[in-house]
Amino acid sequence: MITVHVREGCHLCDDALALLRPLAAEHGEPLEVVDIEADDDLHRRYLERIPVICLDGEELYDFFVDEADLRGRLRHRLEGR
């Protein structure tokens, strides 16, 4: 699962989601979007770093998505299934 920690009004979050939605669909991965403002702990932890992108719970990227790296990780996972 790809998880994206975001908040309303964040243009970097919007950019990340625009890239991740089709990428997740292409690879058959669920995409979870988590609003950090709905949870005080997440808000404290991620406020200065959003968007934070995770794959299966592992934090991979802050601010921007490394598309080439993420594609490689997803491809590797598909080969392992």
C-alpha positions in Angstrom: 0.0 0.0 0.0 1.1 3.5 -0.8 0.3 6.0 1.9 0.5 9.8 1.5 0.4 12.1 4.4 -1.1 15.4 3.3 -3.0 18.5 4.5 -5.5 20.8 2.8 -4.0 23.6 0.8 -0.6 22.0 0.3 0.5 22.4 -3.3 3.3 19.9 -2.9 0.7 17.4 -1.6 -1.5 18.0 -4.7 1.5 17.5 -7.0 2.4 14.2 -5.3 -1.2 12.9 -5.5 -1.4 13.8 -9.2 1.7 11.6 -9.8 0.7 8.9 -7.3 -2.9 8.2 -8.3 -2.1 7.0 -11.8 1.1 5.3 -10.7 -0.8 3.3 -8.0 -3.5 2.3 -10.4 -1.0 1.2 -13.0 0.7 -1.1 -10.5 -2.5 -2.3 -8.8 -1.5 -0.7 -5.5 -4.0 0.8 -3.1 -3.4 4.4 -2.3 -4.3 5.7 1.1 -4.4 9.5 1.6 -4.1 10.6 5.3 -5.0 14.1 6.4 -2.4 15.0 9.1 -4.8 17.6 10.5 -7.2 14.9 11.6 -4.6 13.5 14.1 -2.6 15.6 16.6 0.3 13.2 16.6 0.5 13.0 12.8 0.2 16.8 12.6 3.2 17.2 15.0 5.3 14.6 13.3 4.7 15.5 9.7 3.7 19.2 9.5 7.1 20.5 8.3 7.7 17.5 6.0 4.5 17.0 3.9 3.8 15.3 1.8 5.4 12.2 3.3 5.1 9.1 1.1 5.2 5.6 2.5 5.2 2.2 0.9 3.9 -0.6 3.2 4.5 1.7 6.2 8.1 2.6 5.3 8.7 6.3 4.9 10.4 6.8 1.6 10.1 10.5 0.5 9.4 13.9 2.0 8.2 16.9 -0.1 8.7 15.2 -3.5 8.2 11.7 -4.9 11.2 10.1 -6.5 9.1 8.6 -9.3 12.0 6.5 -10.8 12.8 4.9 -7.4 9.1 4.3 -6.6 8.5 2.7 -10.0 11.5 0.4 -9.4 10.2 -0.6 -5.9 6.8 -1.3 -7.3 8.1 -3.3 -10.2 10.3 -5.3 -7.9 7.2 -6.1 -5.7 5.2 -7.2 -8.7 8.0 -9.5 -9.8 8.0 -11.1 -6.3 4.3 -11.9 -6.3 
